Amino acid sequence: MSELNKTITDKKTGKNICADVPKVSVIIPAYNISDYIVETLDSVLAQTYKNYEIIVVNDGSEDSEKLESALEPYFDYIIYAKQKNGGASQARNTAILLAHGELLAFLDGDDVWFPEYLAESINFLEETNAEMVYCNAELFGEKLFAGRTFMQDAPSIGEVNTLALISSECNVITSGTIIKKDLIERFGNFDLELPRTQDFDLWFRLAKNGVKIAYQTKILLKYRVRPNNLSGTSVDRCRRNIRALEIIDGKYELTAKEKAVWKNQMLLCEAELELECGKLCLVQGDFSDAQTHFTKANKFFRKPKLSLINGLMRFSPKLTLQLFRKIRPSEFSFISPDKP
């Protein structure tokens, strides 16, 4: 780590940073992730590519004392800032203001990069002449997703543009994203009014302004999946997807083609919400409401399996629940985390 051992004092923070201006600024927002931050930082320090700085922003964490205790061995290697809780947008924007690199690499405080992440991503950025790149990730942390990748459940297919983002044909994972800093300065930071969909809004805004975004198919990081992180429960995820669509429709002037894709995607997202609400009601024993939600969902999906479930629920709702518990036990933590 010779590059990191050459240090100077940052005038904004009073912390030591690389004497040579780093090419990459690693942006890590920290909120209630003290149990994971060491593994995350170790994965950055283990990068084969060394010309970077690390910026950790404590976003008013409830576990600040524990977080700072975990960070103490790393203070010579990071720029550390602390602020009142303002959400992920504010934390990332604060880090961007402190950043010295021409490239910004976003990393959530509970995710883990593989050692070659920065090297591979920067090479791909340069080889494709792109302005922003993102990669695939291995999922970990929950049995439900063991052995799966991010793109198996949220794939990226074809050119990354506004239509692909609206339709979810392309899905950007924030912890696998590297972007040229001047694009943020040109087109704006993360929107402070958006607590949960600020990343999607930014990617869409960049694509809307013609930024060249490229997808790196390699698996270069591990994305931690847990019900109480920003991803939330299955119902939370569906509601967040609907909210993301509502936001871009309200903020941006969509073309006729974008609007058509938007309408189709909204119908899908609303049907997915009905499906997940049905599962939640089933788990909670609200069998009548579960049937109502499944019926509404199947008006869109038209799947024999859903019709079969509804028929079985009319015959024996408790048996339906027992079968669901037996067949999909690991899914329960994402439907209703408080249910065993």
N, C-alpha and C positions, 0 to 999 in steps of 0.2 A: 504494500500500500504506500509506495514512496510518494506518489502524487498527493495523497491525502496528508502525508506528514509534512509537506511544505505548506505552512499556513501563514495567513495574515488575519488581521482583525476586520470583521465586517462592520462598517460604520453604523449601519442601521440596527444591528442586533448586539454588537459587542462580542460576537462569537468568532471563532477561528474558521477560516475557509481556505480553499486552495489558493496559493500565491498566483498561479497562472489562472487566467479566466477559464472556467470550465466550459466545455462544449454543451454539457447536459445538466439540467437542474432537475433533480428527482423530487417530486412534490408528494408529500405524505400528510394527509389530514388525519388527526388523531382524536377520536372521541370514544371513550370507553373501550379501548382496545389494548389495555396494559398487558393482558395475558398473551397477546400475539405480537406486540411490536418488536420484541427481540428477534424473533424468527424472521420478521420482515426486514429489519435492518441488517441482519446477518446476510440475508440473501442479496442485498444491495452491495455490501462490502465485499462479497465473494465474486462480484462481476469480473469477467475477464477484461472488459473494457473499463479503463480507470479514470478517464477525464470527465469527472462528474462532481457535483456537490449534492448534498442531501439536505432538504428543508422539511422539518417536521413542525406542523402547526397544531398545538393543543387547542382544540375548539371548545374550551370550557368543559373539559371532561369531568364527569362526576368522580372518576378515579384518578384525578390529577396527581395526588401524592404517590400513588402506586406507579403511575405512568412515569413520573419524573425519577423515581427510584430505579425503574427499569432502564431509563434513558441515561442515567448518570455515567456509566462506562463509555457512552458513545458521544458525550458532549464535545470532545475534541474533533469529532468527525462530522458533526451536523451543525446546521443553523437551526436554532430552536426559537420558536415564537409562541406566545401564549395570549389568548384572547377570550373574551366572553363568548358563550355559545351563540353561534350565528348560523350553524349548519354547514354542510359540506361545501356549498358554493362559496361562502365567506372564507372558509379555511383555505380552500384552493386559491382563491383570489389573493389572499394575504401572502401565500407562498409565492405566487407569481410576481407580486411586487418586490419580493426579496430575491428573486431569481437573477442570476448572472449569466446563465447559459443561453445559447441561441436556440437550443431545443429543450422542450419541457417533456418530462416523462412522468406520467401520473401513476401512483401506486397507493392503493388503500392500505391502511395500517394493519390489516389482518391477512393480506395476500402475500405470496412468495414468488420471487423471480428465480428462474433457473440461471446458472452462472453466465450463460452465453446470451441472455436476453438483450442487453444493451448492444452488444457487438452485432448480433444478428439483425436487430431492428434498425440500427443505424445504417448497416450495409444495405438492407432492403430499401430503406428510404432513399439512399443515394442511387442505387441501381435502377429503381423505378422512376426516379425523378419526381417522387411524390412530395407532398407538403405535410402529410399526416399519415401515419401507419398504425395498424393494430394487428394483434396476433391471436392465436387460439390459446386455450388454457385447459389444463387438467383440473377437474372439479375434486374437491376433497372437503372433509369435515362432517359429512352426513352419509350414512349407509345407502340412502336412496340414490345417491349420485356416484357411488363408488365405481371406478373404472370408466366413467363417462367424461367427455370433454364439453367445454362451453358450447362449441359449435354444433354438437350433436343435438342439443336442445334449442339453440338459438343460432342457426347457421348463417353464413355469409356466402352468397352465391352471386357471381357476376359483378358488374361495375358498381362501385359504391357511390350512389347519387341520391337525390332527394326521394325519388320513387322507391328505390330499394330500402331506404331508411323507413319510409312511411309504411311500406308493406311488410317490414321485418324480413325481407329477403337478405338484408345485410344488418348484422347486429354487432355493435362496437362494444368491446369490453374495456372499461376505463383503465383498469390496472395494466392493460396491455397496450396502451396508447402512447405514442410519441408524436409531438407536433412542433412545428416551428413557432417560436415565441412571437415573432412579428405578426403572425396571423391573429393571435389573441389581441395584440395591440391595435390591429387594423379593424377587426370585426367584433370586438367586445369580449369581456370575460364571462364567467359563469353567471347566470342571472340570479341575483340575490332573492328574487321573489319566488324562486322555485326550489323548495326544500328537497324534493325527491326525484325530479326529472331533469335536473339542470345539465347533466351530461348529454342526454339525448338532444335537448334543445340546442346545445352548443354544436354538436356534430351536424345537426340539420342546418343551422345557420351558416356554418362553414361550407357545407355542400351547396346550399342555396346561393352562395356567393362565388361558386366555381372553384373552390379549393379542391385540389387533387388528393383524394383519400385512397389509400391502398391497403388491402388485406393480406397479411403475411400468414400463410396457412400453417406454419410450424407451431407446435405447442411449446411455448417459452416461459410459461408461468403456471402457478397453482392458484386457483381461485377458490377461496374458502366459502363454503355455503353453510349458512346457519340461519335458523328462523328469526333470530333477533338482530340480524345485521340489516344493512340498507335494503336487501332484497325482500325481507319480511316473509309473511305467509303467502300461500297460494292466492288467497283472495286479495291480499295487499298487492301482489304482483299484477294481477289483472286490473285492479283499480288504477294502479300506477300507469299501466299501458294506455288505458282510456284517457287518463289525465294528460299524458304526453301528447296524444293526438289532439285533445282539446286545446292544448297550449299552442301547438304550431298552427292550428287553424285560426286561433285568435291573434297570434303575433305576426304571422307572415301572410303575404298575399299569394295564395296558392294558384298555380296554373290550372287550367281545366283538367289536364291529365293528372296532376297531383291531387286535385279534389276528387276525381273519380276513384283513384286508388285509395284515398283517405276514407271515402264512404264505405268501400268494401272492407277495409281493415277495421273500421269502427264496428261494423256488424259482427266480424269475427271476434273482436275483443269483448264485445258485449255478451256474445254467446259463451265465450270462455269464462267470463265472470259468473254467468248463470250456472255454468257447470260446477265451478269451484264453490259457489255459494250452496249448491245442492249437496256437495260432498260435506261441507261444513255443517249444514243442517242435519245431515244423516248422522255424522259423528256426535252431534249434540243431542240427538234423539228427537229432533223436530221433523218427524217423518212426513207430515203433510206439506210443510214448506219445502222439504227436500224434493218431493214429487213435483211441486209447482216449478221449482228452479230447473229440474231435469227436463221437464216438458218444454219449457221456454228455450232451453239450450238446444234441444233436439229439433226445434223448428228450423234452426240453422244447420246443424250438423247432419241431421237425418241418418243417424247411425242405428242399426239394429240392436247393437249392444246396449245403448241407452234405453231403447224401447223395452228390452228384456229386463233391465234393472227396474224400470218403473213398474213393469208387470209383476216382478217379484216383490216389490215393495207393497203393492196392493194386497198381495197374498200374505206376506210375512215380513214387515219392515225390520223386525229384530234379527231375523235370519239374514236379511240383506246386509245389515251392519256387521254381523258376525263373519260373513263371507268376505266382506271388504277388509275387515281387520286381518283376516287370515291371508288373503291374497296380496294385499298392499300394506303390510305393517309399517314399513319405513316411511310411507307417505304421510302418516299421521302427524309427524312433527311439523309439517308444512301446511297442514290443513288447520289444525288447532293445537298449538304447542302446549297448551295446558292440559291436554287430554293424553293419558298414558296409552 
